[in-house]
Amino acid sequence: MTKINPEGSALAYPTYLGGVSSLAVSPEGIAYAGGVAGSGFPVTAGAAQGCVSGASDAFAATLDSQGALGSATYLGGANDDSLTAIALAGDRAVLVGSTASYDFPRVPAVRRSFAFVQPFVSNLRIGDPSAPAGPCVSLVIQNAATYYEGPLAPGELISIYGPGIGPQRAVGVQVDEDGNISRAAAGVHVLFNGIAAPLLYVQDKQINAIVPFEAGASDTTTVEVRYQGQVVKSGTWEVEPTFPGVFQPILYPDAPAGTQYPSAQAGSVISIFGTGLGQTNPPGVTGTLARGRLGHPVAPVKVRLNGVEGEVLYAGDAPTLAHGIFQINVRIPQG
């Protein structure tokens, strides 16, 4: 960045601030710069967000009339965020950009849509030296089948990512003789509105868990990750009736013997396994295996292959697997 004196005859200051894409200047000559930065950006004391949350976040910074850095902050979530405009609002800044982060900082009243990339408008104080730095947004929750971020659905298998959320040595699922999945492992607990989730895998940077069916009683849920008795990560997520995802590969029971990568033929049957279809009838029981009478999704189920709807022969709990994992058998349509 370079400032030229009012006469245009000399440089007032040259300085380096990488990634700048937007600029505004106050009447006092303070420059408000915004752009995109990765790790290592020089945030200042009392930053609105003290560290990078994804591979790259938006940033905002001020430079005084001599080019010295006054305040600087990150703004973003676990995926990519970018800034396209910055404006002044008294002693605050208004930032406009786009985000692909489902956990992008926002007020609770604002709900995300299902669009992958969405615009944002933020009004914030870039930094306040008298206050502690704002929290880093680093708790990522994804559908375990698709790795997509989004709302949570009752019974959905999820993967949680973040540093320091479990033991260094991974611990797998624990199931008792009655088919109950443990809700604690190696000092790790995950709570949804205070209800402990069944745990399938815990490790320092990843937890696989099942959203309790009870989470469907509200349109939001507070998620707490506890390790060794301490809350290490928390956040609030929207809850929707469904957020389906399909595990790979899709099974092809009708495949000719000896074929490694068969193409499903019209009229044959494939089996799809996934998670996120929500509550079932009879209701799914959190943390148990699907034995005996199987549940079927309350939400309607349709399967389209190349835009053509297939005949659904079965849609419901995957037998012997955890409630929350579904199986769909569908006949391949003509065309």
Secondary structure as UniProt FT lines:
FT   STRAND          2..4
FT   TURN            6..7
FT   STRAND          11..14
FT   TURN            18..19
FT   STRAND          20..25
FT   TURN            27..28
FT   STRAND          31..37
FT   TURN            39..40
FT   TURN            45..46
FT   STRAND          57..63
FT   TURN            65..66
FT   STRAND          69..75
FT   STRAND          81..89
FT   TURN            90..91
FT   STRAND          92..99
FT   TURN            102..103
FT   TURN            108..109
FT   STRAND          118..124
FT   TURN            129..130
FT   STRAND          140..143
FT   TURN            144..146
FT   TURN            154..155
FT   STRAND          157..161
FT   TURN            163..164
FT   STRAND          171..172
FT   TURN            177..178
FT   STRAND          180..181
FT   TURN            186..187
FT   STRAND          188..192
FT   TURN            193..194
FT   STRAND          195..196
FT   STRAND          199..202
FT   STRAND          206..210
FT   HELIX           213..217
FT   STRAND          220..227
FT   TURN            228..229
FT   STRAND          230..239
FT   STRAND          245..246
FT   TURN            253..254
FT   TURN            257..258
FT   TURN            266..267
FT   STRAND          269..275
FT   STRAND          280..281
FT   TURN            286..287
FT   STRAND          288..289
FT   STRAND          296..297
FT   STRAND          304..305
FT   TURN            306..307
FT   STRAND          308..309
FT   STRAND          311..317
FT   TURN            319..320
FT   TURN            323..324
FT   STRAND          325..331
//
